[in-house]
Amino acid sequence: MNAHWAALLHAATMDAFGRPEVRTPAALARSFAERVERTRLLSTGPAGLAFRVRGGGRTSVDAVRWHDRTIHLSAVASEA
């Protein structure tokens, strides 16, 4: 598991490299997480042994579910 975590941190670091720092207040982060939780997700088809779900409006959510569990999720807030 540590190898996976290290790879994720490395990828995030590379994505952020050279970009200006942006402070995110805790209330804003909580609000975003709550929007993600409220997003209605609809099945869009198979993803290997799992299935893919998508949904959104102001927040675009893509996820892969397997045995009633989310095994991957990405969420992006649209710019206002």
TASULCOR-V58620 format. One record per residue. N is the residue number from 1. NEAR is the number of other C-alpha atoms within 10 Angstrom. Layout:
{{N,NEAR} {N,NEAR}}
This chain:
{{1,5} {2,7} {3,8} {4,9} {5,10} {6,11} {7,11} {8,12} {9,12} {10,12} {11,12} {12,11} {13,11} {14,11} {15,10} {16,11} {17,10} {18,8} {19,8} {20,7} {21,8} {22,6} {23,6} {24,8} {25,8} {26,9} {27,9} {28,10} {29,11} {30,11} {31,11} {32,16} {33,13} {34,11} {35,19} {36,22} {37,11} {38,11} {39,17} {40,13} {41,17} {42,13} {43,13} {44,14} {45,12} {46,12} {47,12} {48,9} {49,9} {50,15} {51,17} {52,20} {53,19} {54,19} {55,18} {56,19} {57,11} {58,14} {59,17} {60,17} {61,21} {62,17} {63,19} {64,23} {65,18} {66,14} {67,9} {68,9} {69,9} {70,14} {71,11} {72,11} {73,14} {74,11} {75,18} {76,13} {77,14} {78,10} {79,6} {80,4}}
